[in-house]
Amino acid sequence: MRTLRIFPLLLLAFSGFAQNQDAVINVDLSQQAPGAIPELLYAVKGTGRTTGHVITLTVQNPTAKTCTFDLPACYIPPTGKYQPYVVPHPAAITVGPGGIVEVPLQGFCTDIHRPPVPVGESVVPVSSWVFPDPAVPAEAYFVADSSAWTPIAPNAVSTVVPVIPGTDTHWPYTLDTEKDPGATAGIFLDVINRIRQQYDVMREQNLITTPFSGNADKERESVIQQTFWIYTAAITGTGYDKDNFTQQTVKQYETYSGKPISAAPPETKEKMEEGIDQFWGTFQAVGVEAKILAQPEGGSSQPELFNEKDKKDDKKKADGKCACTSMELDLALNIQNKAGSMIADADRTQTATFEKGKKEVKLKKIKASESNVEVGKKVELTVTPKLDCTCSEDGGKCPSTGSTTVTIKHKKEELDDKFTLSAVPYEILVTVSRTCGSDDCKEITCTVEIPILIEKDKKK
């Protein structure tokens, strides 16, 4: 196969977000590991990676005996705004008397729309991880009357259709992973294992061809992760199709080249289009053969970002419009205590309802009153939104597209999600924006503003 000159940029584009495999772990051995050996202590840290070595588990054995235990395949729920993961590789762990071991956990991200846990940052404790029974089939996790499952509109149209793993039956529902992590774990681990196994079979039969074919490890990692993302985004209703993949690739190209795609020479655009078509065809083929995706029926075969005129024409073809319906926001506020640790304030769930035709909503002020609120204290705010939109063309649901934008401001100063209180009380304005759209409905960006007053609780 002819090697594409665009290969180095595509390699960067599909290799995940931040990649740092040499992170120094600052061990905080303050929690107990689960299982039959309660004496063991552990720390769980992120690596900044999306695929591969995603988590470092550090285990300390303070006893005088050698301890051995097995860590089964598992699902690691999201840490605040960061990615959840599946770890399909069981790990046999042995720690000598008084010893400490670091175990690199190899896994895959389950949510294309979230960034990885940064290097050295704590991950949700092992007590929150889910270890499903591999003997339970994926369809057994479906409970029709559960609030975690939402029926898909009968006339909904999508270029990506997930099936019940191992069958040709379409999933007629979407899954809210945070409402049922048990079902999420069982289904996602089943799916990732089917993709991995089928990729290896097709590779052995020389049925895998991508611009990464000269780098076997990178090709395997990228195809498996991307195919997995296609499935997880489809079953959760968050959306990830060829257009999203194209946008991701173009964004990476522009970041690393320092030039807009419109300024790229025609031959570069042509080679990038060729690479994208080749990749997407491979993702679809692996998904279909693994029996986790339905055979695609038509759909766009040419990325729309390379021709602005065609892009505008496609928008005009959409007969319907997406309308913001509601946005549910989970706000988690952590405030530093006297010992310097971050103490979780009670999570607050807020629901914004959009009036007909409105794209913006401002919620009432929230008061966060805590006894440890003082000048100089550090605060961390995590916002997790769930957006619902409807299509005026058919009344169906418009899936969310792209990533969520969250900005935090104090007066006119923009803050990171971690900031220091320079005054008490301290008021911030949180703005959350997310886009929804579909093939039949024009995109719309829905925005919610939430004023939050952080003050000292004088009663405590």
C-alpha positions in Angstrom: 0.0 0.0 0.0 1.2 3.5 -0.8 2.2 5.3 2.4 0.4 8.7 2.8 2.6 11.7 3.4 0.0 12.9 5.8 0.8 9.9 8.1 2.7 11.9 10.8 -0.2 14.3 11.3 -2.8 11.4 11.3 -0.6 9.6 13.8 -0.9 12.6 16.1 -4.6 13.0 15.4 -5.6 9.5 16.4 -3.2 8.9 19.3 -5.5 10.3 22.0 -5.2 13.5 23.9 -2.3 14.1 26.3 0.3 11.2 26.2 2.8 10.9 29.0 3.9 7.4 30.0 6.7 8.5 32.4 4.6 10.2 35.0 6.0 10.3 38.6 3.3 9.0 41.0 3.0 10.8 44.3 1.6 8.0 46.4 -1.2 8.9 48.8 -1.7 5.6 50.6 -4.7 6.6 52.6 -7.3 4.2 51.4 -7.8 0.5 51.7 -8.0 -1.8 48.7 -11.1 -4.0 48.4 -11.1 -7.7 48.4 -9.9 -10.4 50.7 -6.9 -8.5 52.0 -8.2 -5.4 53.8 -4.7 -4.6 55.1 -3.5 -3.5 51.7 -3.3 0.2 51.0 -3.6 1.7 47.5 -3.4 4.9 45.4 -5.0 5.4 42.0 -3.6 8.0 39.6 -4.2 9.1 36.0 -1.6 9.1 33.3 -3.0 11.7 30.9 -3.7 8.9 28.4 -6.8 7.8 26.6 -5.7 4.4 25.5 -3.0 2.0 26.7 -1.5 2.7 30.1 -4.5 4.7 31.4 -4.3 4.2 35.2 -1.4 3.5 37.6 -2.5 1.5 40.6 0.0 1.7 43.5 -0.4 -1.0 46.2 1.3 -1.1 49.6 1.5 -4.1 51.9 2.2 -3.1 55.5 2.0 -6.7 56.8 4.8 -9.1 57.4 3.4 -11.6 54.8 3.5 -11.7 51.0 0.0 -10.8 49.7 -1.3 -11.9 46.3 -4.7 -11.0 44.7 -6.3 -10.9 41.3 -7.8 -7.6 39.9 -10.5 -8.7 37.5 -11.5 -6.9 34.3 -13.4 -3.8 35.3 -15.1 -0.5 34.5 -13.8 2.6 36.1 -16.5 5.3 36.3 -15.7 8.9 35.4 -13.7 11.1 37.7 -15.6 14.4 37.7 -15.4 15.8 34.2 -12.7 13.3 33.1 -13.0 10.0 31.2 -14.3 6.7 32.4 -12.4 3.6 31.3 -12.6 -0.1 30.8 -9.7 -2.3 31.8 -10.2 -5.6 30.0 -6.9 -7.2 31.1 -7.1 -8.9 34.5 -4.0 -8.3 36.7 -2.4 -10.8 39.1 -0.8 -8.6 41.8 1.8 -9.8 44.4 3.3 -7.5 47.1 6.0 -8.6 49.4 6.2 -7.9 53.1 6.3 -4.1 53.6 6.6 -3.7 49.9 5.0 -1.3 47.3 4.3 -2.1 43.7 3.0 0.0 40.9 0.6 -1.7 38.5 0.1 -0.1 35.0 -3.5 -0.8 34.1 -4.0 -1.1 30.3 -7.4 0.1 29.1 -9.6 2.1 26.8 -11.6 5.3 27.2 -15.4 4.9 27.1 -16.4 8.5 26.4 -15.0 10.4 23.3 -16.4 13.7 24.7 -14.3 13.8 27.9 -10.6 14.5 28.4 -8.3 11.9 30.1 -7.5 12.1 33.8 -4.4 14.3 34.0 -1.0 12.9 34.9 -0.8 12.3 38.7 -4.4 13.3 39.5 -6.4 10.9 41.7 -8.9 8.6 40.1 -12.2 7.5 41.7 -11.4 4.9 44.4 -11.3 1.2 43.7 -14.4 0.8 45.8 -16.3 2.6 43.0 -15.0 0.4 40.3 -17.4 -2.2 38.8 -16.3 -5.8 38.2 -19.0 -7.6 36.2 -19.5 -11.3 35.8 -18.1 -12.2 32.3 -20.6 -15.1 32.1 -23.6 -12.7 32.1 -24.6 -11.8 28.5 -24.9 -8.1 27.6 -28.6 -8.3 26.9 -29.3 -9.4 30.5 -28.4 -5.9 31.7 -31.3 -4.3 29.9 -34.2 -3.4 32.2 -37.0 -1.7 30.2 -38.6 0.0 33.2 -35.3 1.4 34.5 -34.7 5.2 34.3 -31.3 4.4 32.9 -32.8 3.3 29.6 -34.6 5.8 27.2 -36.5 4.5 24.2 -35.2 5.7 20.8 -37.8 7.5 18.6 -39.2 5.0 16.0 -38.4 7.4 13.2 -35.0 8.4 14.4 -32.3 8.3 11.7 -28.6 7.6 12.4 -25.6 6.5 10.3 -24.3 4.5 13.3 -26.6 1.8 14.7 -25.5 -0.3 17.7 -26.7 -3.8 18.1 -27.0 -6.1 21.1 -23.5 -7.6 21.2 -23.3 -10.9 19.3 -26.6 -10.5 17.6 -28.1 -8.6 14.6 -30.8 -7.0 16.9 -30.7 -3.2 17.1 -30.7 -1.6 20.6 -34.1 0.3 20.8 -32.9 2.3 23.8 -30.1 4.6 24.9 -28.2 4.0 28.2 -27.5 6.6 30.9 -24.1 5.2 32.1 -24.2 7.1 35.4 -27.6 5.8 36.4 -26.6 2.2 35.9 -22.8 1.6 36.1 -23.4 -2.1 36.5 -25.1 -2.4 33.1 -22.4 -0.1 31.6 -19.6 -2.3 32.9 -21.1 -5.6 31.6 -22.0 -4.2 28.2 -18.9 -2.2 27.6 -16.5 -5.0 28.6 -18.3 -7.4 26.4 -18.1 -5.0 23.5 -14.4 -4.1 23.9 -13.5 -7.8 24.1 -15.4 -8.6 20.9 -13.7 -5.7 19.1 -10.2 -6.8 20.3 -10.8 -10.4 19.3 -12.3 -9.5 15.9 -9.5 -7.0 15.1 -6.9 -9.7 15.7 -8.7 -12.2 13.4 -9.1 -9.6 10.6 -5.4 -8.6 11.0 -4.3 -12.2 10.7 -6.4 -12.4 7.5 -4.8 -9.2 6.1 -8.2 -7.5 6.1 -7.0 -4.4 8.0 -5.6 -1.6 5.9 -5.1 2.0 7.3 -2.5 4.7 7.1 -1.0 3.2 10.3 -0.3 -0.2 8.6 3.4 0.4 9.0 3.0 0.7 12.8 1.2 -2.5 14.0 0.8 -1.5 17.6 -0.4 2.0 16.9 -2.8 0.7 14.3 -4.3 -1.9 16.6 -4.7 0.6 19.5 -6.3 3.2 17.3 -8.7 1.0 15.4 -9.9 -0.7 18.6 -10.4 2.6 20.5 -12.2 4.4 17.7 -14.5 1.4 17.0 -15.3 1.3 20.7 -16.0 5.0 20.8 -18.4 4.7 17.9 -20.4 2.0 19.8 -20.3 3.7 23.2 -21.4 7.1 21.8 -24.2 5.4 19.9 -25.6 3.5 22.8 -25.4 6.5 25.1 -27.0 8.8 22.6 -24.1 11.3 22.7 -23.2 10.8 19.0 -19.9 10.1 17.2 -20.0 9.6 13.4 -17.8 10.1 10.4 -18.4 13.8 10.4 -17.3 14.0 14.1 -14.2 11.9 13.3 -13.4 14.2 10.4 -13.7 17.3 12.6 -11.4 15.7 15.2 -8.8 14.9 12.5 -9.0 18.4 11.0 -8.7 20.0 14.4 -5.5 18.0 15.1 -4.1 18.8 11.7 -4.6 22.5 12.3 -3.2 22.3 15.8 0.0 20.6 14.7 0.5 22.3 11.4 -0.4 25.8 12.7 -2.5 26.4 9.5 -6.3 26.2 8.8 -7.4 23.4 6.6 -8.7 25.9 4.1 -5.0 26.9 3.5 -3.8 23.3 2.9 -2.8 22.4 -0.6 -5.3 20.3 -2.6 -3.1 17.3 -2.5 -2.9 17.4 1.3 -6.7 17.6 1.5 -7.0 14.7 -0.9 -4.7 12.5 1.1 -6.4 13.4 4.3 -9.8 12.5 2.8 -8.3 9.2 1.6 -6.9 8.5 5.1 -10.2 9.3 6.8 -12.2 7.2 4.4 -9.8 4.3 4.9 -9.9 4.6 8.7 -13.7 5.0 8.9 -14.3 2.0 6.6 -12.0 -0.1 8.8 -13.8 1.0 12.0 -17.2 0.1 10.4 -15.9 -3.3 9.1 -14.4 -4.3 12.5 -17.6 -3.2 14.3 -19.9 -5.2 11.9 -17.7 -8.3 12.0 -17.5 -8.1 15.8 -21.3 -8.0 15.9 -21.6 -4.8 17.8 -22.6 -2.5 14.9 -25.2 -2.9 12.2 -24.2 -2.9 8.5 -24.1 0.8 7.5 -26.9 1.8 5.1 -25.6 4.7 2.9 -24.5 7.9 4.8 -22.0 10.4 3.8 -18.8 9.0 2.3 -17.0 12.2 1.9 -16.0 14.5 4.8 -17.9 17.8 4.6 -15.3 20.1 6.2 -13.1 20.4 3.2 -15.5 22.2 1.0 -17.3 25.1 2.8 -19.8 25.6 -0.1 -20.9 22.0 0.1 -21.1 22.3 3.9 -23.5 25.3 3.6 -25.5 23.5 0.9 -25.9 20.5 3.2 -27.1 22.7 6.0 -29.8 24.2 3.6 -31.0 20.7 2.9 -32.0 20.1 6.5 -35.8 20.7 6.7 -36.0 20.7 10.4 -34.4 22.6 13.3 -33.1 21.4 16.6 -34.6 23.0 19.6 -33.2 23.1 23.1 -35.5 21.3 25.5 -33.7 20.9 28.8 -30.2 20.6 30.3 -29.6 18.7 33.5 -26.4 19.8 35.3 -24.6 17.9 38.0 -22.5 20.4 40.0 -19.8 19.0 42.3 -18.0 21.5 44.5 -14.9 20.6 46.5 -13.5 23.0 49.1 -10.1 22.7 50.9 -10.3 22.0 54.6 -7.9 23.0 57.4 -5.7 20.0 56.8 -5.3 21.0 53.1 -7.5 18.1 51.8 -10.4 18.8 49.3 -13.7 18.1 51.0 -16.7 17.4 48.8 -19.6 19.7 49.2 -23.0 18.1 48.5 -23.5 17.5 44.8 -26.2 19.7 43.4 -28.4 18.7 40.4 -30.0 21.6 38.5 -32.3 21.4 35.6 -32.7 24.2 33.0 -35.9 24.2 30.9 -35.8 26.1 27.7 -38.9 28.0 26.6 -39.9 27.5 23.0 -37.3 29.0 20.7 -35.0 30.0 23.5 -31.3 28.9 23.3 -30.2 30.4 26.6 -31.4 30.0 30.2 -30.1 31.7 33.4 -30.8 29.8 36.6 -31.4 31.2 40.0 -28.4 31.9 42.2 -27.1 28.8 44.1 -25.6 29.3 47.6 -22.8 27.1 48.7 -22.5 27.7 52.5 -19.7 25.7 54.1 -17.8 26.1 57.4 -14.4 25.8 55.7 -14.9 28.7 53.3 -12.1 31.2 54.0 -9.9 33.5 51.9 -7.0 31.5 50.4 -8.8 28.2 50.3 -8.7 26.2 47.1 -12.0 25.3 45.3 -12.6 22.8 42.6 -15.8 22.8 40.5 -16.9 20.0 38.2 -19.9 20.4 35.9 -21.4 17.4 34.1 -24.3 18.3 31.8 -26.9 16.2 30.0 -28.6 18.0 27.1 -32.0 17.1 25.5 -33.0 18.5 22.2 -35.9 17.8 19.8 -36.1 17.9 16.0 -39.0 20.0 14.5 -38.9 17.8 11.4 -40.0 14.5 13.0 -40.3 15.2 16.7 -37.4 12.9 17.4 -34.5 13.5 19.7 -31.4 15.4 18.3 -28.2 13.8 19.7 -25.6 16.0 21.3 -22.5 16.7 19.2 -19.1 17.9 19.9 -17.7 18.7 23.3 -19.1 20.6 26.2 -17.8 24.1 26.9 -17.7 25.3 30.5 -16.4 28.7 31.6 -16.1 30.0 35.1 -15.8 33.7 35.8 -15.4 35.9 38.9 -16.5 39.4 38.0 -14.6 39.7 34.6 -11.8 37.3 35.4 -12.0 33.9 33.8 -11.0 31.0 36.2 -9.9 27.4 35.8 -12.0 24.7 37.3 -9.6 24.9 40.2 -9.3 28.4 41.8 -8.4 30.1 45.1 -10.9 32.2 47.1 -9.6 35.8 47.0 -12.6 37.1 49.0 -15.5 35.7 51.1 -18.3 35.6 50.1 -17.1 34.8 46.5 -19.5 34.8 43.6 -18.8 33.0 40.3 -20.8 32.7 37.1 -20.7 29.3 35.4 -21.6 29.1 31.7 -22.3 25.7 30.1 -22.7 25.3 26.3 -23.4 22.2 24.3 -24.4 21.6 20.7 -27.0 19.2 19.3 -27.9 18.3 15.7 -28.7 15.5 13.3 -28.8 14.8 9.6 -32.4 16.1 9.4 -32.1 19.0 11.7 -29.9 22.0 11.8 -27.5 22.3 14.7 -28.2 24.5 17.7 -26.0 25.5 20.7 -27.8 25.5 24.0 -26.4 27.6 26.9 -27.1 27.7 30.6 -25.7 30.3 33.1 -25.6 29.4 36.8 -24.5 32.1 39.4 -23.0 30.4 42.5 -22.3 32.2 45.8 -19.6 30.6 47.9 -20.0 31.8 51.5 -19.0 30.8 55.0 -21.7 28.9 57.0 -21.7 30.7 60.3 -24.0 28.2 61.9 -21.4 25.4 61.7 
